[in-house]
Amino acid sequence: MRIAQLSDMHFVAQGERLYDSVDVNAHNADIIHQLNHLIDPIDAIIVSGDITNDGTKPQYQAAAKILNYARCPLYLINGNHDRTAAFLEHLAPLCEPLLSAEQVRYRVDLAKRTLLFIDSTVPEQTYGQLSQATLDWVAYQLSQTSLPVAIFMHHPPLALNSAHMDPINCQNGDKLLALCEQFSHLEGIYCGHNHCYTTTFYQGVAIVSAPATSIQIPVYQRDATPSYQFDQPSCLIHTLSDDDRWVSFQHHFQLFQGVRRFPWVGGK
């Protein structure tokens, strides 16, 4: 099993640029192309939220067009930059478990693992919160499987030492973390939102935020000033070892230079 976890792709409408400067659509298209051509093939791609920048129809149309080039199943969840109704309307056709869903909450059993996908968004807010119905659903799913479980959501359920992002993480993440003590087969909680690769542990459960495919946010523990940086793009790849351990690593993509025109200097 090899699963690529992308996050915070922030697609914009065709022909536009993020912050009027970053061609994220071309950048994301190149990332999908690179994943399609890895030496060790990918079995699935997860995108852990903020698929679009503003949740508009043109942005989802651009996202759907490019994500549809993926040569493996897609498992998608929404983030605070998305709009749930539009997310389901335009992206459910790319993610089979969402086809008949009225909300973003589903389970996938894949290669000796149970994967749970949940919505942590609050309409019109940047912070996250889990509904009681979602918490009850997670507890029920955990009780119904003996397989190791990984949860995917957008907002981290606890602080990750980022003065900028911690105030807008999942505000009641402690209720989800309480399940770590009740269900020993909960293996990890994998998030996006923080625009950087960060990892910690709670009661032996891995809590991980994936890097963004677009722009990264540096982790400053005390400086909350919003700032962005253009690091080499990357994602997480989750694999199973021969002895059935979940192993994750950061995979860096080749830098996308875009289309450039050079003057012809060699004559006619």
C-alpha positions as CSV (number, residue, x, y, z in Angstrom):
1,M,0.0,0.0,0.0
2,R,1.2,3.5,-0.9
3,I,-1.0,6.5,-0.2
4,A,0.0,10.0,-1.2
5,Q,-1.5,12.7,1.1
6,L,-1.7,16.1,-0.5
7,S,-3.1,19.1,1.3
8,D,-4.1,22.7,0.9
9,M,-3.9,22.9,-2.9
10,H,-5.9,26.2,-3.0
11,F,-7.0,25.9,-6.6
12,V,-8.1,29.2,-8.2
13,A,-10.2,29.8,-11.3
14,Q,-8.7,29.0,-14.7
15,G,-6.4,31.8,-15.8
16,E,-6.0,33.3,-12.3
17,R,-3.1,33.2,-9.9
18,L,-3.1,32.8,-6.1
19,Y,-2.4,36.2,-4.6
20,D,-2.0,37.4,-8.2
21,S,1.4,35.8,-8.3
22,V,1.4,32.0,-7.8
23,D,0.2,29.8,-10.6
24,V,-1.1,27.1,-8.2
25,N,-3.2,25.4,-10.9
26,A,-0.2,24.6,-13.1
27,H,1.8,23.8,-10.1
28,N,-0.8,21.3,-8.8
29,A,-1.2,19.8,-12.3
30,D,2.5,19.1,-12.3
31,I,2.3,17.5,-8.9
32,I,-0.4,15.1,-10.1
33,H,1.7,14.3,-13.2
34,Q,4.7,13.5,-11.0
35,L,2.6,11.2,-8.8
36,N,1.3,9.4,-11.8
37,H,4.9,8.6,-12.9
38,L,6.6,7.6,-9.6
39,I,8.8,4.5,-9.9
40,D,6.8,2.9,-7.1
41,P,3.1,3.4,-8.1
42,I,0.6,5.2,-5.8
43,D,-2.5,3.2,-4.8
44,A,-4.6,6.2,-3.7
45,I,-4.4,10.0,-3.3
46,I,-5.9,11.7,-0.3
47,V,-6.4,15.5,-0.3
48,S,-6.9,16.7,3.3
49,G,-8.8,19.9,2.7
50,D,-8.6,23.4,1.3
51,I,-8.8,22.1,-2.2
52,T,-9.9,25.5,-3.4
53,N,-9.0,29.0,-2.2
54,D,-12.5,30.5,-1.9
55,G,-14.9,27.7,-2.7
56,T,-16.3,29.1,-5.9
57,K,-17.7,27.2,-8.8
58,P,-14.9,28.2,-11.2
59,Q,-12.3,27.1,-8.7
60,Y,-13.9,23.7,-8.2
61,Q,-14.2,23.3,-12.0
62,A,-10.4,23.9,-12.2
63,A,-9.7,21.6,-9.3
64,A,-11.9,18.8,-10.7
65,K,-10.3,19.0,-14.2
66,I,-6.8,18.7,-12.8
67,L,-7.5,16.1,-10.1
68,N,-9.3,13.9,-12.6
69,Y,-5.9,13.3,-14.3
70,A,-4.9,11.2,-11.2
71,R,-4.5,7.5,-12.2
72,C,-5.6,6.1,-8.9
73,P,-8.6,6.5,-6.5
74,L,-9.1,9.9,-4.9
75,Y,-10.2,10.4,-1.3
76,L,-11.2,14.0,-0.6
77,I,-12.2,16.0,2.4
78,N,-13.0,19.7,2.7
79,G,-11.2,22.5,4.6
80,N,-12.1,25.9,5.9
81,H,-11.4,27.5,2.5
82,D,-13.9,25.1,0.8
83,R,-17.7,25.4,0.7
84,T,-19.3,22.1,1.6
85,A,-22.2,22.2,-0.8
86,A,-20.1,23.2,-3.8
87,F,-17.4,20.7,-2.7
88,L,-19.9,17.9,-2.9
89,E,-21.4,19.1,-6.1
90,H,-18.2,19.3,-8.1
91,L,-15.8,16.8,-6.4
92,A,-18.1,13.9,-5.4
93,P,-17.9,12.5,-8.9
94,L,-14.1,12.1,-8.4
95,C,-14.5,10.4,-4.9
96,E,-16.8,7.3,-5.0
97,P,-17.7,7.3,-1.2
98,L,-19.0,10.9,-1.6
99,L,-21.3,10.2,-4.5
100,S,-24.4,9.6,-2.4
101,A,-23.3,11.7,0.6
102,E,-25.0,14.7,2.1
103,Q,-22.0,15.5,4.2
104,V,-18.2,14.8,4.3
105,R,-17.9,11.7,6.4
106,Y,-17.0,8.2,5.2
107,R,-15.0,5.1,5.8
108,V,-12.6,3.2,3.5
109,D,-11.0,-0.2,4.3
110,L,-7.8,-0.4,2.4
111,A,-4.9,-2.9,2.7
112,K,-5.4,-4.0,6.3
113,R,-6.3,-0.5,7.5
114,T,-9.5,1.3,8.2
115,L,-9.4,5.0,7.1
116,L,-12.0,7.4,8.4
117,F,-12.6,10.8,6.7
118,I,-14.4,13.5,8.6
119,D,-15.4,17.1,8.3
120,S,-13.9,19.5,10.8
121,T,-15.1,22.7,9.2
122,V,-17.4,25.4,10.6
123,P,-19.2,27.5,8.0
124,E,-17.7,31.0,7.5
125,Q,-15.0,30.3,10.1
126,T,-11.3,29.5,9.8
127,Y,-11.1,27.4,13.0
128,G,-12.4,23.9,13.1
129,Q,-14.9,22.0,15.3
130,L,-16.3,18.5,15.3
131,S,-20.0,18.0,15.6
132,Q,-21.3,15.5,18.2
133,A,-22.7,13.4,15.4
134,T,-19.3,13.2,13.9
135,L,-17.6,12.2,17.2
136,D,-20.3,9.6,17.7
137,W,-19.8,8.3,14.2
138,V,-16.0,8.0,14.7
139,A,-16.5,6.1,18.0
140,Y,-19.0,3.8,16.4
141,Q,-16.6,3.1,13.5
142,L,-13.8,2.4,15.9
143,S,-16.0,-0.1,17.8
144,Q,-16.8,-1.9,14.5
145,T,-13.4,-2.8,13.3
146,S,-10.4,-4.6,14.7
147,L,-8.1,-3.2,12.0
148,P,-5.7,-0.4,12.8
149,V,-7.4,2.9,12.1
150,A,-6.2,6.2,10.6
151,I,-8.4,9.3,10.7
152,F,-8.1,12.1,8.1
153,M,-9.4,15.6,8.8
154,H,-8.4,19.1,7.9
155,H,-7.8,20.8,11.3
156,P,-5.3,19.4,13.7
157,P,-7.0,18.4,17.0
158,L,-4.3,19.9,19.2
159,A,-1.7,22.6,19.2
160,L,1.4,22.0,17.1
161,N,3.6,24.9,18.4
162,S,2.5,27.3,15.6
163,A,1.6,30.7,17.0
164,H,-0.1,31.6,13.7
165,M,-2.1,28.4,13.2
166,D,-2.8,26.9,16.7
167,P,-5.6,29.5,17.5
168,I,-7.5,28.2,14.5
169,N,-7.1,24.5,14.9
170,C,-9.9,22.1,15.9
171,Q,-11.4,23.8,18.9
172,N,-12.8,20.7,20.5
173,G,-10.1,18.3,19.3
174,D,-9.8,17.1,22.9
175,K,-13.0,15.1,22.4
176,L,-11.5,13.3,19.5
177,L,-8.3,12.7,21.4
178,A,-10.3,11.1,24.2
179,L,-11.0,8.2,21.9
180,C,-7.2,7.5,21.8
181,E,-7.5,6.2,25.3
182,Q,-10.6,4.2,24.6
183,F,-9.5,2.5,21.4
184,S,-5.9,1.2,21.3
185,H,-6.1,0.4,17.5
186,L,-6.4,4.1,16.6
187,E,-3.0,4.5,15.0
188,G,-2.9,8.1,13.7
189,I,-4.7,11.3,13.0
190,Y,-3.6,13.0,9.7
191,C,-4.5,16.6,9.0
192,G,-3.7,19.5,6.7
193,H,-4.4,23.2,7.5
194,N,-1.0,24.1,8.9
195,H,0.8,24.3,5.5
196,C,3.8,22.4,6.9
197,Y,4.9,19.0,7.9
198,T,4.6,18.7,11.7
199,T,4.3,15.6,13.9
200,T,3.7,14.8,17.5
201,F,2.1,12.0,19.6
202,Y,-0.8,11.8,22.0
203,Q,-1.2,8.6,24.0
204,G,0.9,6.8,21.5
205,V,-1.2,8.0,18.5
206,A,0.6,9.9,15.8
207,I,-0.8,13.4,15.1
208,V,0.5,14.7,11.8
209,S,-0.1,17.7,9.6
210,A,0.9,17.4,5.9
211,P,2.7,20.1,4.0
212,A,0.8,22.2,1.5
213,T,1.3,21.8,-2.3
214,S,1.0,25.5,-2.7
215,I,2.8,27.7,-0.2
216,Q,4.1,26.9,3.2
217,I,3.7,28.6,6.6
218,P,6.8,28.6,8.8
219,V,6.4,27.4,12.4
220,Y,7.1,30.3,14.7
221,Q,6.3,29.3,18.2
222,R,5.7,32.8,19.5
223,D,5.4,35.1,16.5
224,A,1.8,35.0,15.2
225,T,2.4,37.4,12.3
226,P,1.0,35.8,9.1
227,S,3.8,34.8,6.8
228,Y,4.3,32.5,3.9
229,Q,7.3,30.9,2.2
230,F,8.0,29.1,-1.1
231,D,9.7,25.9,-0.1
232,Q,10.2,22.9,-2.4
233,P,6.7,21.4,-2.7
234,S,6.1,18.0,-1.0
235,C,3.5,15.6,0.3
236,L,3.3,12.7,2.7
237,I,3.4,9.1,1.5
238,H,2.0,6.5,3.8
239,T,3.1,2.9,3.3
240,L,2.9,-0.5,5.0
241,S,6.1,-2.3,5.9
242,D,6.6,-6.0,5.4
243,D,5.7,-6.6,9.1
244,D,2.5,-4.5,8.8
245,R,3.7,-1.2,10.3
246,W,2.4,2.1,9.0
247,V,5.4,4.1,7.8
248,S,5.1,7.7,6.6
249,F,7.6,9.9,4.9
250,Q,7.8,13.3,3.3
251,H,8.2,13.1,-0.5
252,H,9.6,16.2,-2.2
253,F,8.5,17.0,-5.8
254,Q,10.8,18.4,-8.4
255,L,10.4,22.1,-8.6
256,F,8.0,23.2,-11.3
257,Q,9.5,26.0,-13.3
258,G,6.4,26.7,-15.5
259,V,6.4,27.5,-19.2
260,R,9.1,29.9,-20.2
261,R,10.0,31.5,-23.5
262,F,13.6,32.1,-24.4
263,P,14.8,34.4,-27.2
264,W,16.1,32.4,-30.2
265,V,19.8,33.2,-30.5
266,G,20.9,30.5,-32.9
267,G,19.8,32.1,-36.2
268,K,16.8,31.2,-38.3
